[in-house]
Amino acid sequence: MPVEWQINALSNLGLLSRFIGMLTDSRSFMSFPRHEYFRRTLCNLLGADIEAGLIPNDEALVGQMVKNICYANAKAYLGLARS
């Protein structure tokens, strides 16, 4: 799967935590399922990495990384105002 391959490639390079996630036009009705698919794929891969012992089993740390990838990194990259 292309999404899994890209996430694994970024993870192997050590840049996954800085990834700005999946950007699409959020006004499109079809963007919601795409973003949901991306988030589920990301969480499945991170869960597999935790089970394999590749990343720490720390819910707060990994949860913050998921939040950053799915929202905060793109917000900071695009220079959007803080809310």
N, C-alpha and C positions, 0 to 999 in steps of 0.2 A: 504494500500500500504506500502511495507517495507521501501521505501525511506521516505515517510511522517512520518511513525512511528519513524524512527531513528532521523530525524530532530526534531520532537516534543519532543522526549526523551532527546536529548541534550539541547534543549531550556528549558525544565522543570528543568534540573539540573544546568542551568545557564552557560553552557559551549559552547553554540552555536557560539559565536563570536571567539572562539579559535579553532573551528572545521577545520580540514585540507581538508575538502571536499571529493570529490569522486576521488579516484586515480585508474587509469587504464593505460594500455599500450597505450599511445597516438599515437603510430605508426599504430595501428589497425584502419582500415577504420570505423569499427563499434563503436569505442570509441567516435566519434563526436556526434552521436545522443544520446548516453548515457549521456554525459556531458551536452548536451543541455536540456535533460529531467530533469537532476538533478538541473540545474540552474533555469529552469522554475518552478519546484516544490518548490524549496527554495523561490523564489520570490513570488509565490502564497501564501505560508504559512506565509511569513513575511507580505505581504499585508493584509491577514486576521487578523493577530495579530495587525496590525496598526488600522484597522477598528474596532476591538474589544477593542481598548484602552490598549492593553497589552504591547505595546512598543511605544516609541515616534513617532509622525508623523513628522520626521525630515529626509528629503531626503538625506542630506549629511551624516548624521550619519548611517542610514540604508544602503545607497549606499556603504559607505566604508566597512561596515560589510560584505556585499555581495561580494565585491571585495576581501576582506581578505579571506573569506571562499572559494571562487572559484579560488584563485590564491596565494595571498601573504602568507597565513598561511602555505600552503604546501611548498612554496619556502623557507620560513624561517626554517621550520621543517627539510627539507632535506639539509639545509645548502648550497643552490645554490648561486652562485655569483650574486651580484647585477648588474643589467644592466641599 
